[in-house]
Amino acid sequence: MALCLIAYDLRKPEFDYTGLYSKLEELGAKRVQESVWMLQSTETAKDLRNQLKDYFHKKDRLLVAVVASWSSRKAMTDIKTL
């Protein structure tokens, strides 16, 4: 399993993002910053992106990356427990 990072810019605050948050939680992702989540997954970054892309508005931005090394300060979740 790999540690994956999901980051986004939500550019339409009036858009309903409840499905996005539910999907991220379903995947086992934990929020580490306001717009950054992390999870352990056997999926590729591309596969995760494809699972999430329909939950975003067309003007939003999305980044999914596999993380080889990390360090944090004051993350919202203890990344070591992922």
N, C-alpha and C positions, 0 to 999 in steps of 0.2 A: 504494500500500500504506500501511496505517496501523499505527502502533505501538499494540499492545493490551496491557492489563494484566489478569492473571487473579489474583485473590486469593481465599482460602478459609479457613474455619475447619473443621477436621476434628474432629468431636465424638464419634466412635466409634473410638478407637485400635485396637480389636480387628477392625475392618472391614478387608477386604483392598483397599488402595489401589494395588496394583501396576498395575492396568489404567489408572488415572488418570495415573500418572506416565508410563507408556508412551504414552498418547494425547497428553499434553502434548509429549513429545519428538517424536512423530510429526508434530505440528503445527509443529514447529520452535521451540517455546517454550524459553526458558532461565530457570532459577531465579535470581532476584535477591535474594530473602529466603527464609526458611524456608517461608512459605506464599504467596509472591508470585512469579509468573512473568510474563515479557514475551515478545512475539513480533511480528514484522511479518506482517500478514495483509491479504488483500483481503476477508475475511469481515466481516460486521457483528458487533457485540458479541452480539446476540441469536442469530445463527447459531453463534458459538463456544460460547455458553452451552448451546445445544441439543445440540451435539456432545459436550459434557463432562458434562452433567447426569446421565446414566445411570451414571457412574463414582463418584458420591457416595452416601453414606448419606442417608436422608431427613431426618436431623437436622442434616446439615452445612449450611454457608453458602457461597455462591459469588457472586463479583462479577466481571463482565467489563466492561471499560471501554476506550474508545478514548481515547488520551492525546494531547493537543495540545501540552503542554509538560511537561518533567520536569527534575528535578535529583536527584542521589543522593549518598550518602556511604557508602563501603564496601559497595557492592552485590556479591553473589556472582559476578556476570557483568558484563562491561563492556557496558553498555546501548548505547553508541555503535556497537557492532559488530553489533547486531541488524538 
